């Protein structure tokens, strides 16, 4: 039996946000951090967030994005977890509200599918370009359908309110250094600096479900 492992990126695989990490590399960290904080306080909308953030990357090159990605503060064990999932014949998806041009670089680390907001420099950000909380649910359901799996064959890993709808939809959920709000929705929670610990909890949830299903069959 195969499984689907769905990871958030910002705050889960990455200590912080992809947009801020990119700005840090480009020397515009203070401006980006201020935008991120204003959005977190609810002072600006999602569209306004990108209207302010995208100009900070106006002249970014692919090489600079690669360098920013490599230098970002990733939680330990990401490649190793992706490799273990692949070796078991299972599937890795990363679904993030960050720009897909940043998120998709995780495919080089072993993610099978990646999804993010369709925002790019030099194009006006519109609501339809943004990945939402509901999109996380819809994408996961679609992937499960493509793989011929049901929702008990999936594990979601996340850290914040952006994951609440997905956690409410799935049975097997792991909060990773998560907010108090998400903690109320998570089946289990992990605190630490190595995603392998969260992954071990996810595997335990799957094993407990398998054992329970065998016992009742």
Secondary structure, 3 states (H helix, E strand, C coil): CCCEEEECCECCCECCCHHHHHHHHHCCHHHHHHHHHHHHCCCCCHHHHHHHHHHHHCCCCHHHHHHHHHHCCECECHHHHHHHHHHCCCEEEEEEEEEHHHHHHHHHHCCCEEEEECCCCCCCCCHHHCCCHHHHHHHHHHHHHHHCCCHHHEEEEECCHHHHHHHHHCCEEEEECCCHHHHCCCCEEECCCEHHHHHHHHHHHHHHHHHHHHHHC
